[in-house]
Amino acid sequence: QAEEELKAAWSQQARQLREMESRERLLRSDMQQAGEQLESFKTRVMQVCSPSAAGSTGKPVTEQQVIEKIRQISDENKQSHEREKSLQRELSSRLAKEREVSANIKVFKNSLQKLQ
């Protein structure tokens, strides 16, 4: 009976080992696929960010290159927004001055008509 129990336990452990090996193969395959997807994503990001830089060296694009390019684009975007705000302030100021000049011209015209 002890021999039967040992055989059953060994059989169960062998089955568990085969299942673990199978899961390990699946995980390795998933990991490889995820790595390939990451490389593809990095290359696509670099192509969008800087078409001339992506793939021009023939080397895979590094995470650091992608991060730096995204930071550069973010900085450029901030600068663009600041410039837009500055231009909007300048435009508002000029419009206010134009309204003031227009109002002064009306007053001047009215005064001139009264004098005539």
Rosetta constraint file for C-alpha pairs under 8 A:
AtomPair CA 1 CA 5 HARMONIC 6.27 0.50
AtomPair CA 2 CA 6 HARMONIC 6.13 0.50
AtomPair CA 3 CA 7 HARMONIC 6.13 0.50
AtomPair CA 4 CA 8 HARMONIC 6.10 0.50
AtomPair CA 5 CA 9 HARMONIC 6.04 0.50
AtomPair CA 6 CA 10 HARMONIC 5.93 0.50
AtomPair CA 7 CA 11 HARMONIC 5.91 0.50
AtomPair CA 8 CA 12 HARMONIC 6.08 0.50
AtomPair CA 9 CA 13 HARMONIC 6.13 0.50
AtomPair CA 10 CA 14 HARMONIC 6.03 0.50
AtomPair CA 11 CA 15 HARMONIC 6.19 0.50
AtomPair CA 12 CA 16 HARMONIC 6.19 0.50
AtomPair CA 13 CA 17 HARMONIC 6.04 0.50
AtomPair CA 14 CA 18 HARMONIC 6.24 0.50
AtomPair CA 15 CA 19 HARMONIC 6.23 0.50
AtomPair CA 16 CA 20 HARMONIC 6.13 0.50
AtomPair CA 17 CA 21 HARMONIC 6.15 0.50
AtomPair CA 18 CA 22 HARMONIC 6.11 0.50
AtomPair CA 19 CA 23 HARMONIC 6.16 0.50
AtomPair CA 20 CA 24 HARMONIC 6.03 0.50
AtomPair CA 21 CA 25 HARMONIC 6.23 0.50
AtomPair CA 22 CA 26 HARMONIC 6.32 0.50
AtomPair CA 23 CA 27 HARMONIC 6.06 0.50
AtomPair CA 24 CA 28 HARMONIC 6.08 0.50
AtomPair CA 25 CA 29 HARMONIC 6.11 0.50
AtomPair CA 26 CA 30 HARMONIC 6.07 0.50
AtomPair CA 27 CA 31 HARMONIC 5.97 0.50
AtomPair CA 28 CA 32 HARMONIC 6.10 0.50
AtomPair CA 29 CA 33 HARMONIC 6.13 0.50
AtomPair CA 30 CA 34 HARMONIC 6.03 0.50
AtomPair CA 31 CA 35 HARMONIC 6.12 0.50
AtomPair CA 32 CA 36 HARMONIC 6.25 0.50
AtomPair CA 33 CA 37 HARMONIC 6.16 0.50
AtomPair CA 34 CA 38 HARMONIC 6.10 0.50
AtomPair CA 35 CA 39 HARMONIC 6.27 0.50
AtomPair CA 36 CA 40 HARMONIC 6.16 0.50
AtomPair CA 37 CA 41 HARMONIC 6.00 0.50
AtomPair CA 38 CA 42 HARMONIC 6.07 0.50
AtomPair CA 39 CA 43 HARMONIC 6.14 0.50
AtomPair CA 39 CA 60 HARMONIC 7.17 0.50
AtomPair CA 39 CA 61 HARMONIC 7.22 0.50
AtomPair CA 40 CA 44 HARMONIC 6.16 0.50
AtomPair CA 41 CA 45 HARMONIC 6.09 0.50
AtomPair CA 42 CA 46 HARMONIC 6.16 0.50
AtomPair CA 42 CA 61 HARMONIC 6.25 0.50
AtomPair CA 42 CA 62 HARMONIC 7.45 0.50
AtomPair CA 42 CA 63 HARMONIC 7.16 0.50
AtomPair CA 42 CA 66 HARMONIC 6.49 0.50
AtomPair CA 43 CA 47 HARMONIC 6.06 0.50
AtomPair CA 43 CA 54 HARMONIC 6.31 0.50
AtomPair CA 43 CA 55 HARMONIC 7.31 0.50
AtomPair CA 43 CA 60 HARMONIC 7.59 0.50
AtomPair CA 43 CA 61 HARMONIC 6.08 0.50
AtomPair CA 44 CA 48 HARMONIC 6.18 0.50
AtomPair CA 45 CA 49 HARMONIC 5.99 0.50
AtomPair CA 45 CA 66 HARMONIC 7.01 0.50
AtomPair CA 46 CA 50 HARMONIC 5.46 0.50
AtomPair CA 46 CA 51 HARMONIC 6.60 0.50
AtomPair CA 46 CA 53 HARMONIC 7.13 0.50
AtomPair CA 46 CA 54 HARMONIC 5.25 0.50
AtomPair CA 46 CA 61 HARMONIC 7.67 0.50
AtomPair CA 46 CA 66 HARMONIC 6.35 0.50
AtomPair CA 46 CA 69 HARMONIC 7.52 0.50
AtomPair CA 47 CA 51 HARMONIC 4.17 0.50
AtomPair CA 47 CA 52 HARMONIC 7.44 0.50
AtomPair CA 47 CA 53 HARMONIC 7.35 0.50
AtomPair CA 47 CA 54 HARMONIC 5.16 0.50
AtomPair CA 49 CA 69 HARMONIC 6.75 0.50
AtomPair CA 49 CA 70 HARMONIC 7.58 0.50
AtomPair CA 49 CA 73 HARMONIC 7.72 0.50
AtomPair CA 50 CA 54 HARMONIC 6.42 0.50
AtomPair CA 50 CA 69 HARMONIC 7.98 0.50
AtomPair CA 52 CA 56 HARMONIC 6.57 0.50
AtomPair CA 53 CA 57 HARMONIC 7.68 0.50
AtomPair CA 54 CA 61 HARMONIC 7.26 0.50
AtomPair CA 55 CA 59 HARMONIC 6.67 0.50
AtomPair CA 55 CA 60 HARMONIC 7.29 0.50
AtomPair CA 55 CA 61 HARMONIC 7.55 0.50
AtomPair CA 61 CA 65 HARMONIC 6.53 0.50
AtomPair CA 61 CA 66 HARMONIC 7.29 0.50
AtomPair CA 62 CA 66 HARMONIC 6.53 0.50
AtomPair CA 63 CA 67 HARMONIC 6.09 0.50
AtomPair CA 64 CA 68 HARMONIC 6.00 0.50
AtomPair CA 65 CA 69 HARMONIC 6.09 0.50
AtomPair CA 66 CA 70 HARMONIC 6.14 0.50
AtomPair CA 67 CA 71 HARMONIC 6.11 0.50
AtomPair CA 68 CA 72 HARMONIC 6.08 0.50
AtomPair CA 69 CA 73 HARMONIC 6.19 0.50
AtomPair CA 70 CA 74 HARMONIC 6.03 0.50
AtomPair CA 71 CA 75 HARMONIC 6.06 0.50
AtomPair CA 72 CA 76 HARMONIC 6.15 0.50
AtomPair CA 73 CA 77 HARMONIC 6.04 0.50
AtomPair CA 74 CA 78 HARMONIC 6.23 0.50
AtomPair CA 75 CA 79 HARMONIC 6.18 0.50
AtomPair CA 76 CA 80 HARMONIC 6.06 0.50
AtomPair CA 77 CA 81 HARMONIC 6.22 0.50
AtomPair CA 78 CA 82 HARMONIC 6.16 0.50
AtomPair CA 79 CA 83 HARMONIC 6.08 0.50
AtomPair CA 80 CA 84 HARMONIC 6.10 0.50
AtomPair CA 81 CA 85 HARMONIC 6.18 0.50
AtomPair CA 82 CA 86 HARMONIC 6.15 0.50
AtomPair CA 83 CA 87 HARMONIC 6.12 0.50
AtomPair CA 84 CA 88 HARMONIC 6.09 0.50
AtomPair CA 85 CA 89 HARMONIC 6.19 0.50
AtomPair CA 86 CA 90 HARMONIC 6.20 0.50
AtomPair CA 87 CA 91 HARMONIC 6.01 0.50
AtomPair CA 88 CA 92 HARMONIC 6.09 0.50
AtomPair CA 89 CA 93 HARMONIC 6.13 0.50
AtomPair CA 90 CA 94 HARMONIC 6.17 0.50
AtomPair CA 91 CA 95 HARMONIC 6.06 0.50
AtomPair CA 92 CA 96 HARMONIC 6.12 0.50
AtomPair CA 93 CA 97 HARMONIC 6.27 0.50
AtomPair CA 94 CA 98 HARMONIC 6.03 0.50
AtomPair CA 95 CA 99 HARMONIC 6.14 0.50
AtomPair CA 96 CA 100 HARMONIC 6.23 0.50
AtomPair CA 97 CA 101 HARMONIC 6.12 0.50
AtomPair CA 98 CA 102 HARMONIC 5.99 0.50
AtomPair CA 99 CA 103 HARMONIC 6.07 0.50
AtomPair CA 100 CA 104 HARMONIC 6.18 0.50
AtomPair CA 101 CA 105 HARMONIC 6.12 0.50
AtomPair CA 102 CA 106 HARMONIC 6.35 0.50
AtomPair CA 103 CA 107 HARMONIC 6.32 0.50
AtomPair CA 104 CA 108 HARMONIC 6.06 0.50
AtomPair CA 105 CA 109 HARMONIC 6.03 0.50
AtomPair CA 106 CA 110 HARMONIC 6.10 0.50
AtomPair CA 107 CA 111 HARMONIC 6.09 0.50
AtomPair CA 108 CA 112 HARMONIC 6.04 0.50
AtomPair CA 109 CA 113 HARMONIC 6.10 0.50
AtomPair CA 110 CA 114 HARMONIC 6.22 0.50
AtomPair CA 111 CA 115 HARMONIC 6.27 0.50
AtomPair CA 112 CA 116 HARMONIC 6.34 0.50
